[in-house]
Amino acid sequence: MTSNNLFDYGARSIGAKNSDNIKGLSKKNHSVYIIDYDYLLVPLTGSQAGYYDWYAAIQAAFDFAKANKARKIVFPDEPNMYVSNVPTYYSAGAKPIFEGQGTGVTVLKGLNGKTLMKISGGSGFMSGLMVRDIGFDPGAGAEALEISGTCNGGLENLRFYSGKTGIVFHNEKAGEFTEYIVGDKVVFDSACQQAVRYKKTNGNESFHGSGIKQFKINQSDTETLPKIQIDEGCFPYNSPLSGVFWARCATPLIKNANSVRHATFEGNLKIECFGGAYNGAVADPTATKNVYFAGHILALGNQFQLGKRFILVHRVQVNSDNSITALRKPYSVEGALTTGANTVDLSTDSNVTHQLNILIYGNNYEYSYFARIYRNRTDNNGTLKVLDEQRIFNNAGYGPPTLSYLNGSLVIENANFPATGLQCVITVEPIGGRSPFRLT
């Protein structure tokens, strides 16, 4: 057995009796080829007739690689690698390279709604894991790739054709955490409902530095799931989130379902909106906690919204009491006004001065102000001072509004306002440092 040609099936399709040869070759090359175990392939029937179940062959390669400390596990050029169960690689230490021949050339496909690949173990160990050049097509309702309790790894040049979730970062066992696992140049087709899920079963909350970059995510126009899902008890922070969203429906792109922790990400997002009536939000505004994003957004289409739970920042820190101190980028708040007092939540921080550009407008009516708000260091009260009346147009006859500050919010009041027909747009720029958790 002298051939080293990956595609020379005649030389490499061998039986169990040649296991010593497999070991010798793998020791020499420090790698193992899944096609070395093709005697374990199981023919499929019915609609998959003519194809094979590769589960046993893949698992045998995983087991051999672990036992012999192989550096690389190489998948063949097979676009229909059906798997009936979950090929799992577990180790508490170093992880090998899992390498395919390209995302459309090596494609794992689902049977029985099972996860297509799972890699686990080794929390706190810089594993060196790499999964690259593989396509995943698990089918509706199934998960593609699960990384559980593993740290320091790359998921590179992967494509997710279908399924409920593409990449699951999972803190599964007591004490486990999944940190610094980064997907790079990953593609999520519209039939893949969720790109990334942060999941906790019995592990701890930390997903420090785990995320995706240079991604391409295509949202279906009927999608009901967020593309980035943060489950209760999951805390991604200092995590990358950088790539392209093609947004097609009102389902938010990101949801932080953690009721205790805010999440922090960094990167650059590009968004292209489709559909003239599209009005989706980046982050689910119904969530309890925020997603803080240190980076930039470029968008084609003016329909999308940040959502009040997506906070753009220059700088952000998570404090010891789980609170956030952030140097926010200028942001806008807008909404409808009605008769009497209207309360507008500006999310002001203590010991911070906010410059406001306030526009109130409707038919034959427009008032524009430049103002300053300061929130007290020790309570939720503060002061408001109008620095300039920039525009007065009162042909509607309602008269000027009264502006005040109450319990952290701007109050716009006018008893002559109609019940409908007036809007406000307020642009806010914060200056100063929050007390007691200052940015220094």
Buried (B, 14 or more C-beta within 10 A) or exposed (E): EEEEEBEEEEEBEBEEEBEEEBBEBBEEBEBBBBBBBBBBBEEBEEEBEEBBBBBBBBBBBBBBBBEBEBBBBBBBEBBBBBBBBBBBBBBEEBBBBBBBBBBEBBBBBBBEEBBBBBBBBBBBBBBBBBBBBBBBBBBEEBBBBBBBBBBBBBBBBBBBBBBBBBBBBBBBBEEBBBBBBBBBBBBBBBBBBBBBBBBBEEBBBBBBBBBBBBBBBBBBEEBEBBBBBBBBBBBBBBBBBBBBBBBBBBBBBBBBBBEEBBBBBBBBBBBBBBBEEBEBBBBBBEBEBBBBBBBEBEBEEEBBBBBBBBBBBEEBBBEEEEEBBBBBBEBEBEBEBBBEBBEBEBBBBBBBBBBBBBBBBBEEBBBBBEBBBBBEEEEEEBEBEEEEEEEEEEEBEBEEBEBEBEEBBBBBBBEEBBEEBBEBBBBBEBEBBBBEBEEE
